[in-house]
């Protein structure tokens, strides 16, 4: 696998940024008006159809992937795209624990790939765009991305979501058929429930009793006390998709973007980790942990270990974005638990616009080619293959079916880490409705009544991003450390609480929330 070799200094980045923007904004506009398609790099770019360029061009990309799903270089969809487009992309794939560290090393190394696929938050994009590392894409979209341009014209909400306060678009999103979806679902081992003659739990108290039975009554039948009643991933970055951001809803609080949630009237953002409901939730999970009902490796396991555990016959319940299928164990998703005060909330993610899936760096020699290549992802067949890979099977009548693969078999596609386009119309008219897809939609419908309002896509100014970046890191680290200590019984949340809140305030929590609420007010148009 090739490594990125384009050296970047701030001066070089600034020069390239100015020349690229100037080339796109002046010369290319006059050519586009005249019907031409010569890029600023002198390469002829076909604005529609294939190939994108007549002579092969090589690009490099940094790409996030799912652990166990292989390298992007080996995905069949990219071989097909290379043949159609004449654009060969050399991917460096990262996944699992350490992926973010590798991304930061690349960003700090002065050697950038042409394209980044996923991994960067809006705060990071603001920071590095302000340093001249990323290209503004507005003119490139206008002239070299007909599919994306059409989407933005039809869906101004998408354009607003990806436009930064400086007026520039720096990243291309994935657009999904379902807008608000639960971040995770509570999945339970129905095989064990049936074996022990237990009902599906509906409250935190009933759930506690089920976990105790899982621990003490040998539901896997091997004569050993080796069951893990429940596991999940409370540690970033996988806490969103496999963690307890929604599990705490039984105590009236959920955590997501920046550890925040919306107030009851949806006019303000509030910081979840200092709410009384959060403290009550921690006390409950601490009880579960100290009684051996939660995974003893809850805060130390890595993502690969977690994925292996939930596929085994040792786990009774877990949190993820959908239960396993095609195994000997029957897993089911159950409704959010009702807490001691009647609370029954769950967190949701505004998944309709999955931001920051593709970014073009300022060192890219062929930005117009890169833009047309990314734009090809938004063609229907390409989008489906990028999203589902080997799970996508073509059927008669021009439809596709999304099948379930055998456990351990890779789908060999980027999935959610690439910019793609899937609409409700595509879901209903181009995809065969399978038992699996019907069950997935049923789970979404089951969770809808309990979903707390999603935090919208709020874009921050570079100044806000810069100030928040350091604040958020320090605050989140402190919250995570205390959560682990309290849950595992190393310290007592009641005894520590006042000092904990005071320390967060000393660390800048008030300023952190002030900045976010200013940005939210701007989003609301106040």
VEXDREN-2710 file (C-alpha; in Angstrom, 1 decimal):
% VEXDREN-2710
k/r/px/py/pz
1/UNK/0.0/0.0/0.0
2/UNK/1.4/3.4/-1.0
3/UNK/1.9/6.0/1.6
4/UNK/1.0/9.7/1.1
5/UNK/4.0/11.6/-0.2
6/UNK/2.7/15.1/-0.9
7/UNK/4.4/17.4/1.5
8/UNK/2.4/20.3/2.8
9/UNK/3.4/23.5/4.6
10/UNK/1.1/26.2/5.6
11/UNK/2.5/28.4/2.8
12/UNK/2.1/25.7/0.2
13/UNK/-1.4/25.0/1.4
14/UNK/-2.4/28.6/1.2
15/UNK/-0.9/29.0/-2.3
16/UNK/-2.7/25.9/-3.5
17/UNK/-5.9/27.0/-1.9
18/UNK/-5.8/30.4/-3.5
19/UNK/-4.8/29.0/-6.9
20/UNK/-7.4/26.3/-6.8
21/UNK/-10.2/28.6/-5.8
22/UNK/-9.1/31.2/-8.3
23/UNK/-9.0/28.6/-11.0
24/UNK/-12.4/27.3/-10.2
25/UNK/-14.0/30.7/-9.7
26/UNK/-12.7/32.4/-12.8
27/UNK/-11.1/30.3/-15.6
28/UNK/-13.4/27.3/-15.1
29/UNK/-16.5/29.4/-14.9
30/UNK/-15.8/30.9/-18.3
31/UNK/-15.1/27.5/-19.7
32/UNK/-18.2/26.0/-18.2
33/UNK/-20.2/28.9/-19.8
34/UNK/-18.6/28.0/-23.1
35/UNK/-19.4/24.3/-22.6
36/UNK/-15.8/23.4/-22.0
37/UNK/-14.5/21.0/-19.3
38/UNK/-10.8/21.6/-18.9
39/UNK/-9.8/21.6/-15.3
40/UNK/-7.4/24.0/-13.6
41/UNK/-4.8/21.2/-13.8
42/UNK/-5.2/21.1/-17.5
43/UNK/-6.9/17.7/-17.5
44/UNK/-10.1/17.2/-19.6
45/UNK/-12.9/16.2/-17.2
46/UNK/-16.1/14.8/-18.6
47/UNK/-19.0/16.4/-16.8
48/UNK/-21.4/13.5/-17.4
49/UNK/-21.0/9.8/-18.2
50/UNK/-17.9/7.7/-18.2
51/UNK/-15.0/7.7/-18.2
52/UNK/-14.4/10.8/-16.1
53/UNK/-11.0/11.3/-17.7
54/UNK/-9.6/9.8/-20.9
55/UNK/-6.2/9.0/-19.5
56/UNK/-5.9/7.1/-16.2
57/UNK/-5.3/9.3/-13.1
58/UNK/-4.1/8.1/-9.6
59/UNK/-5.5/9.6/-6.4
60/UNK/-4.8/8.8/-2.8
61/UNK/-7.4/8.6/0.1
62/UNK/-7.5/8.1/3.8
63/UNK/-10.6/6.0/4.7
64/UNK/-12.3/4.8/7.8
65/UNK/-13.6/1.3/7.8
66/UNK/-15.4/-1.2/10.1
67/UNK/-13.1/-3.6/11.9
68/UNK/-13.0/-7.0/10.2
69/UNK/-14.4/-5.6/6.9
70/UNK/-11.1/-5.4/5.1
71/UNK/-9.3/-2.6/3.2
72/UNK/-11.1/-0.3/0.8
73/UNK/-8.4/-1.2/-1.8
74/UNK/-9.9/-4.7/-2.0
75/UNK/-13.6/-3.7/-2.3
76/UNK/-15.1/-4.8/-5.7
77/UNK/-17.1/-1.6/-6.0
78/UNK/-13.8/0.4/-6.3
79/UNK/-12.4/-1.9/-8.9
80/UNK/-15.7/-1.3/-10.9
81/UNK/-15.4/2.5/-10.4
82/UNK/-11.8/2.5/-11.5
83/UNK/-12.7/0.7/-14.7
84/UNK/-15.6/3.0/-15.4
85/UNK/-14.1/6.3/-14.4
86/UNK/-10.4/5.9/-15.3
87/UNK/-9.7/7.1/-11.7
88/UNK/-7.7/4.7/-9.6
89/UNK/-7.7/5.5/-5.9
90/UNK/-5.0/4.2/-3.5
91/UNK/-6.7/3.9/-0.1
92/UNK/-5.1/3.8/3.3
93/UNK/-7.7/2.1/5.5
94/UNK/-7.9/2.6/9.3
95/UNK/-10.4/1.0/11.7
96/UNK/-11.1/0.3/15.3
97/UNK/-9.1/1.5/18.2
98/UNK/-6.2/3.7/17.1
99/UNK/-8.0/5.0/14.0
100/UNK/-8.4/8.5/15.3
101/UNK/-4.7/8.6/16.4
102/UNK/-3.6/7.6/12.9
103/UNK/-5.8/10.3/11.4
104/UNK/-4.3/12.9/13.7
105/UNK/-0.8/11.8/12.7
106/UNK/-1.6/12.2/9.0
107/UNK/-3.1/15.6/9.6
108/UNK/0.0/16.7/11.6
109/UNK/2.6/15.0/9.3
110/UNK/2.4/17.6/6.4
111/UNK/1.7/14.7/4.1
112/UNK/-2.0/14.7/3.0
113/UNK/-3.9/12.3/0.8
114/UNK/-6.1/13.8/-2.0
115/UNK/-9.3/12.8/-0.2
116/UNK/-10.4/12.0/3.3
117/UNK/-13.4/9.6/3.7
118/UNK/-14.9/10.1/7.2
119/UNK/-13.2/10.5/10.5
120/UNK/-13.3/14.2/10.9
121/UNK/-15.8/16.1/13.0
122/UNK/-17.1/19.5/12.0
123/UNK/-14.9/21.1/14.6
124/UNK/-11.8/19.4/13.1
125/UNK/-12.9/20.5/9.6
126/UNK/-13.3/24.1/10.7
127/UNK/-9.9/24.0/12.3
128/UNK/-8.0/22.5/9.4
129/UNK/-9.9/24.4/6.7
130/UNK/-8.9/27.6/8.5
131/UNK/-5.3/26.4/8.2
132/UNK/-5.7/26.0/4.5
133/UNK/-5.6/22.2/4.5
134/UNK/-9.0/21.5/2.9
135/UNK/-10.5/23.0/-0.2
136/UNK/-13.9/24.8/-0.2
137/UNK/-16.1/22.8/-2.5
138/UNK/-18.8/25.3/-3.5
139/UNK/-17.5/26.0/-7.1
140/UNK/-16.3/22.4/-7.6
141/UNK/-19.8/21.2/-6.8
142/UNK/-21.4/23.7/-9.1
143/UNK/-19.2/22.8/-12.1
144/UNK/-18.1/19.2/-11.6
145/UNK/-20.7/17.5/-9.4
146/UNK/-24.1/17.4/-11.2
147/UNK/-25.5/14.7/-9.0
148/UNK/-24.6/16.4/-5.7
149/UNK/-25.6/19.8/-7.1
150/UNK/-29.1/18.5/-7.9
151/UNK/-29.4/17.1/-4.4
152/UNK/-28.5/20.4/-2.8
153/UNK/-31.0/22.3/-5.1
154/UNK/-33.8/19.9/-4.2
155/UNK/-32.9/19.7/-0.5
156/UNK/-31.9/23.1/0.9
157/UNK/-31.9/21.5/4.3
158/UNK/-28.9/19.4/3.3
159/UNK/-27.1/22.4/1.8
160/UNK/-27.7/24.4/5.1
161/UNK/-26.5/21.5/7.2
162/UNK/-23.1/21.2/5.3
163/UNK/-22.5/24.9/4.8
164/UNK/-20.1/26.3/7.4
165/UNK/-20.7/29.8/8.9
166/UNK/-18.0/31.2/6.5
167/UNK/-20.3/30.3/3.6
168/UNK/-18.2/27.4/2.4
169/UNK/-18.9/23.7/2.0
170/UNK/-15.8/21.6/2.9
171/UNK/-17.3/18.1/3.1
172/UNK/-19.8/15.9/1.3
173/UNK/-22.4/14.0/3.3
174/UNK/-24.2/10.7/3.0
175/UNK/-27.9/11.1/2.6
176/UNK/-30.1/8.4/4.1
177/UNK/-33.7/7.3/3.7
178/UNK/-34.4/7.4/7.5
179/UNK/-33.8/10.8/9.2
180/UNK/-34.2/10.3/12.9
181/UNK/-33.1/6.9/14.1
182/UNK/-32.2/5.5/17.5
183/UNK/-28.5/5.6/18.1
184/UNK/-28.6/2.1/19.5
185/UNK/-31.2/-0.5/20.4
186/UNK/-31.4/-2.7/23.6
187/UNK/-30.9/-6.2/22.3
188/UNK/-31.6/-9.3/24.5
189/UNK/-30.9/-13.0/24.2
190/UNK/-34.4/-14.4/23.5
191/UNK/-33.0/-17.9/23.6
192/UNK/-31.9/-17.5/27.2
193/UNK/-35.2/-15.9/28.2
194/UNK/-37.1/-18.8/26.8
195/UNK/-34.8/-21.4/28.4
196/UNK/-35.2/-19.8/31.8
197/UNK/-38.9/-19.2/31.4
198/UNK/-38.5/-15.4/31.7
199/UNK/-40.7/-12.6/30.2
200/UNK/-39.2/-9.8/28.2
201/UNK/-38.4/-7.0/30.7
202/UNK/-40.1/-3.7/30.4
203/UNK/-38.7/-1.8/33.5
204/UNK/-35.3/-1.2/35.0
205/UNK/-36.3/-3.4/38.0
206/UNK/-37.4/-6.3/35.7
207/UNK/-34.3/-5.9/33.6
208/UNK/-32.2/-6.2/36.8
209/UNK/-33.9/-9.4/37.7
210/UNK/-33.4/-10.9/34.2
211/UNK/-29.7/-10.1/34.4
212/UNK/-29.4/-11.8/37.8
213/UNK/-31.0/-14.9/36.3
214/UNK/-28.6/-14.8/33.3
215/UNK/-25.7/-14.7/35.8
216/UNK/-26.8/-17.4/38.2
217/UNK/-28.9/-20.0/36.2
218/UNK/-26.4/-21.1/33.5
219/UNK/-28.5/-20.2/30.5
220/UNK/-25.8/-21.3/28.0
221/UNK/-25.9/-24.7/29.6
222/UNK/-22.2/-25.5/29.8
223/UNK/-22.1/-25.9/33.6
224/UNK/-19.8/-22.9/34.1
225/UNK/-20.5/-19.5/35.6
226/UNK/-19.1/-17.8/32.5
227/UNK/-22.1/-15.8/31.3
228/UNK/-21.8/-12.0/30.8
229/UNK/-25.3/-10.8/31.6
230/UNK/-24.8/-7.5/29.7
231/UNK/-22.1/-5.7/27.7
232/UNK/-21.8/-2.4/25.7
233/UNK/-19.1/0.2/24.7
234/UNK/-19.3/3.3/27.0
235/UNK/-16.0/4.6/25.8
236/UNK/-15.6/6.9/22.7
237/UNK/-15.5/6.6/19.7
238/UNK/-17.9/3.7/19.6
239/UNK/-20.1/4.8/22.4
240/UNK/-22.5/6.4/19.9
241/UNK/-23.3/3.2/18.0
242/UNK/-22.7/0.5/20.7
243/UNK/-22.8/2.5/23.9
244/UNK/-25.3/3.8/26.5
245/UNK/-26.2/7.2/25.1
246/UNK/-29.8/6.0/25.1
247/UNK/-29.7/3.5/27.9
248/UNK/-29.7/6.3/30.4
249/UNK/-33.1/7.5/29.1
250/UNK/-34.8/5.4/31.7
251/UNK/-33.6/8.1/34.1
252/UNK/-34.8/11.0/31.9
253/UNK/-31.5/11.9/30.3
254/UNK/-29.7/11.0/27.1
255/UNK/-26.3/11.9/25.9
256/UNK/-25.0/12.5/22.4
257/UNK/-23.4/15.4/20.6
258/UNK/-20.9/16.9/23.1
259/UNK/-22.6/15.1/26.0
260/UNK/-25.7/17.3/25.5
261/UNK/-29.4/17.0/25.0
262/UNK/-32.2/19.4/24.2
263/UNK/-34.2/21.0/27.0
264/UNK/-37.9/20.0/27.3
265/UNK/-39.1/23.0/25.3
266/UNK/-36.2/22.4/22.7
267/UNK/-35.1/26.1/23.1
268/UNK/-31.7/25.3/24.8
269/UNK/-29.0/22.7/25.0
270/UNK/-28.2/21.3/28.4
271/UNK/-25.2/19.4/29.6
272/UNK/-26.3/15.9/30.5
273/UNK/-23.5/14.7/32.8
274/UNK/-24.4/17.3/35.5
275/UNK/-28.2/16.5/35.6
276/UNK/-29.7/14.6/38.6
277/UNK/-31.0/12.0/36.2
278/UNK/-27.5/11.2/35.1
279/UNK/-26.4/10.7/38.7
280/UNK/-29.3/8.4/39.3
281/UNK/-28.4/6.4/36.1
282/UNK/-24.7/6.1/37.3
283/UNK/-25.9/4.8/40.7
284/UNK/-28.0/2.2/38.9
285/UNK/-25.2/1.0/36.5
286/UNK/-22.8/0.9/39.5
287/UNK/-25.2/-1.5/41.2
288/UNK/-25.3/-3.7/38.2
289/UNK/-21.6/-3.7/37.8
290/UNK/-20.7/-4.4/41.4
291/UNK/-23.1/-7.3/41.4
292/UNK/-21.4/-8.8/38.4
293/UNK/-24.3/-8.1/36.0
294/UNK/-22.2/-5.9/33.6
295/UNK/-19.2/-6.9/31.7
296/UNK/-16.1/-6.6/34.0
297/UNK/-14.2/-5.4/30.9
298/UNK/-16.8/-2.7/30.2
299/UNK/-14.3/0.2/30.2
300/UNK/-11.2/-1.7/29.1
301/UNK/-12.3/-3.9/26.1
302/UNK/-11.5/-2.7/22.6
303/UNK/-14.0/-2.6/19.8
304/UNK/-12.9/-5.9/18.3
305/UNK/-13.3/-7.7/21.6
306/UNK/-16.8/-6.2/22.0
307/UNK/-17.8/-7.4/18.5
308/UNK/-16.5/-10.9/19.2
309/UNK/-18.4/-11.1/22.6
310/UNK/-21.7/-10.1/21.2
311/UNK/-21.4/-12.8/18.5
312/UNK/-20.7/-15.5/21.2
313/UNK/-22.9/-17.7/23.4
314/UNK/-21.8/-15.9/26.6
315/UNK/-23.8/-12.6/26.4
316/UNK/-27.3/-12.0/27.6
317/UNK/-27.9/-8.4/26.5
318/UNK/-26.0/-5.7/24.6
319/UNK/-26.4/-2.3/23.0
320/UNK/-25.9/-1.7/19.2
321/UNK/-27.8/-0.4/16.2
322/UNK/-29.6/-3.7/15.5
323/UNK/-29.6/-7.2/16.8
324/UNK/-27.6/-10.0/15.2
325/UNK/-29.3/-12.2/12.7
326/UNK/-28.4/-15.5/11.2
327/UNK/-26.9/-17.1/14.4
328/UNK/-28.0/-20.0/16.6
329/UNK/-29.1/-17.5/19.2
330/UNK/-32.3/-15.6/18.7
331/UNK/-31.6/-11.9/19.5
332/UNK/-34.4/-9.4/19.7
333/UNK/-34.6/-5.7/20.2
334/UNK/-36.9/-4.6/23.1
335/UNK/-38.5/-1.3/23.9
336/UNK/-36.6/1.3/26.0
337/UNK/-36.9/0.4/29.7
338/UNK/-39.2/2.4/31.9
339/UNK/-37.3/3.9/34.8
340/UNK/-38.3/4.3/38.5
341/UNK/-39.9/7.6/37.9
342/UNK/-41.7/6.5/34.7
343/UNK/-39.1/8.0/32.3
344/UNK/-38.8/6.1/29.0
345/UNK/-36.5/8.0/26.6
346/UNK/-33.9/7.0/24.1
347/UNK/-31.4/9.0/22.1
348/UNK/-31.6/9.5/18.4
349/UNK/-29.2/10.6/15.7
350/UNK/-30.2/12.9/12.8
351/UNK/-29.1/10.2/10.4
352/UNK/-30.9/11.7/7.4
353/UNK/-27.8/13.9/6.8
354/UNK/-24.7/12.0/7.8
355/UNK/-22.1/14.8/7.5
356/UNK/-18.4/14.9/6.7
357/UNK/-18.1/11.8/4.6
358/UNK/-15.7/13.2/1.9
359/UNK/-13.2/16.0/2.0
360/UNK/-10.7/17.1/-0.7
361/UNK/-7.3/18.3/0.6
362/UNK/-5.6/21.5/-0.6
363/UNK/-2.7/19.4/-2.0
364/UNK/-4.9/17.5/-4.4
365/UNK/-3.4/17.9/-7.9
366/UNK/-6.7/17.1/-9.6
367/UNK/-9.5/18.6/-7.4
368/UNK/-11.9/18.6/-10.3
369/UNK/-11.3/14.9/-11.0
370/UNK/-11.7/14.1/-7.3
371/UNK/-15.0/16.0/-7.2
372/UNK/-16.4/14.2/-10.2
373/UNK/-15.2/10.9/-8.7
374/UNK/-17.0/11.6/-5.4
375/UNK/-20.1/12.8/-7.4
376/UNK/-20.3/9.3/-9.1
377/UNK/-21.0/7.9/-5.6
378/UNK/-24.4/9.6/-5.8
379/UNK/-25.6/7.5/-8.8
380/UNK/-28.2/5.0/-7.7
381/UNK/-26.3/1.7/-8.4
382/UNK/-23.0/3.1/-7.2
383/UNK/-24.6/4.3/-3.9
384/UNK/-26.2/1.0/-3.2
385/UNK/-23.0/-1.0/-3.9
386/UNK/-21.0/1.4/-1.7
387/UNK/-23.5/1.1/1.1
388/UNK/-24.3/-2.7/1.0
389/UNK/-21.5/-4.4/-1.0
390/UNK/-21.8/-8.2/-1.1
391/UNK/-25.2/-7.9/0.7
392/UNK/-26.7/-6.3/-2.4
393/UNK/-28.1/-8.9/-4.9
394/UNK/-29.6/-7.9/-8.2
395/UNK/-33.1/-9.3/-8.9
396/UNK/-35.4/-9.5/-11.9
397/UNK/-37.2/-6.3/-12.8
398/UNK/-34.3/-4.0/-12.0
399/UNK/-34.6/-4.3/-8.3
400/UNK/-32.0/-5.2/-5.6
401/UNK/-32.3/-7.2/-2.5
402/UNK/-30.2/-6.7/0.6
403/UNK/-29.4/-10.1/2.0
404/UNK/-27.9/-11.2/5.4
405/UNK/-24.4/-12.6/5.2
406/UNK/-23.2/-15.5/7.2
407/UNK/-21.6/-14.5/10.6
408/UNK/-18.0/-13.5/10.1
409/UNK/-18.4/-12.8/6.3
410/UNK/-17.4/-9.3/5.3
411/UNK/-19.8/-7.1/3.2
412/UNK/-16.6/-5.7/1.5
413/UNK/-17.9/-2.1/1.2
414/UNK/-17.5/1.3/3.0
415/UNK/-21.1/1.2/4.3
416/UNK/-21.7/4.4/6.4
417/UNK/-18.2/5.8/5.9
418/UNK/-18.7/6.9/2.3
419/UNK/-20.9/9.6/0.8
420/UNK/-23.9/8.0/-0.7
421/UNK/-27.5/8.7/-1.6
422/UNK/-30.5/6.6/-0.5
423/UNK/-34.0/8.0/-0.4
424/UNK/-37.4/6.6/0.7
425/UNK/-38.3/6.4/-3.0
426/UNK/-35.3/4.1/-3.6
427/UNK/-36.0/2.1/-0.5
428/UNK/-39.6/1.4/-1.6
429/UNK/-39.2/1.1/-5.4
430/UNK/-35.6/-0.2/-6.0
431/UNK/-35.1/-2.5/-3.0
432/UNK/-36.9/-5.8/-2.4
433/UNK/-38.5/-5.7/1.0
434/UNK/-37.0/-8.7/2.8
435/UNK/-37.8/-10.2/6.2
436/UNK/-34.7/-8.5/7.5
437/UNK/-35.5/-5.1/6.2
438/UNK/-39.1/-5.4/7.4
439/UNK/-37.9/-6.3/10.9
440/UNK/-35.4/-3.4/10.9
441/UNK/-38.3/-1.0/10.0
442/UNK/-40.4/-2.5/12.7
443/UNK/-37.7/-1.8/15.2
444/UNK/-37.5/1.8/14.1
445/UNK/-41.2/2.2/14.5
446/UNK/-41.0/0.5/18.0
447/UNK/-38.4/3.1/19.2
448/UNK/-40.0/6.2/17.6
449/UNK/-42.4/7.0/20.4
450/UNK/-39.5/7.2/22.9
451/UNK/-37.0/9.2/21.0
452/UNK/-35.8/12.4/22.6
453/UNK/-35.5/15.3/20.2
454/UNK/-32.3/15.0/18.1
455/UNK/-29.7/17.8/18.3
456/UNK/-29.7/19.3/14.9
457/UNK/-26.7/19.8/12.6
458/UNK/-25.2/23.0/14.1
459/UNK/-22.3/24.5/12.3
460/UNK/-19.8/26.5/14.3
461/UNK/-17.6/29.4/13.2
462/UNK/-13.8/28.8/13.1
463/UNK/-13.5/30.9/16.2
464/UNK/-16.1/28.8/18.1
465/UNK/-14.6/25.6/16.9
466/UNK/-11.1/26.6/18.0
467/UNK/-12.3/27.5/21.5
468/UNK/-14.6/24.5/21.9
469/UNK/-12.1/22.0/20.7
470/UNK/-9.8/22.3/23.8
471/UNK/-12.8/22.7/26.1
472/UNK/-14.6/19.7/24.9
473/UNK/-11.6/17.4/25.0
474/UNK/-10.9/18.3/28.7
475/UNK/-14.5/18.2/29.8
476/UNK/-15.2/14.9/28.1
477/UNK/-12.1/13.2/29.5
478/UNK/-13.0/14.3/33.0
479/UNK/-16.6/13.0/32.6
480/UNK/-15.4/9.7/31.1
481/UNK/-12.9/9.1/33.9
482/UNK/-15.5/9.8/36.6
483/UNK/-18.1/7.6/34.9
484/UNK/-15.7/4.7/34.8
485/UNK/-14.7/5.1/38.5
486/UNK/-18.3/5.5/39.7
487/UNK/-19.7/2.7/37.6
488/UNK/-17.0/0.2/38.7
489/UNK/-17.3/1.2/42.3
490/UNK/-13.9/2.7/42.7
491/UNK/-15.5/5.9/43.9
492/UNK/-18.9/7.0/45.1
493/UNK/-21.0/9.3/42.9
494/UNK/-23.0/10.8/45.8
495/UNK/-19.8/11.6/47.8
496/UNK/-18.0/13.1/44.7
497/UNK/-20.9/14.9/43.0
498/UNK/-20.6/18.5/44.3
499/UNK/-16.9/18.6/43.7
500/UNK/-17.3/17.0/40.3
501/UNK/-19.8/19.6/39.1
502/UNK/-17.6/22.4/40.6
503/UNK/-14.6/21.1/38.8
504/UNK/-16.4/21.0/35.5
505/UNK/-17.4/24.6/35.9
506/UNK/-13.8/25.5/36.7
507/UNK/-12.7/23.7/33.6
508/UNK/-14.9/26.0/31.5
509/UNK/-18.3/24.2/31.3
510/UNK/-20.3/27.5/31.5
511/UNK/-18.3/28.9/28.5
512/UNK/-18.7/25.6/26.6
513/UNK/-22.5/25.7/26.9
514/UNK/-22.6/29.5/26.2
515/UNK/-20.8/28.9/22.9
516/UNK/-23.0/26.0/21.9
517/UNK/-26.2/27.8/22.8
518/UNK/-25.2/30.8/20.8
519/UNK/-24.7/28.6/17.8
520/UNK/-28.0/26.9/18.5
521/UNK/-29.7/30.2/18.7
522/UNK/-28.2/31.1/15.3
523/UNK/-29.5/27.8/13.9
524/UNK/-33.0/28.6/15.2
525/UNK/-32.8/32.1/13.7
526/UNK/-33.2/33.8/17.1
END
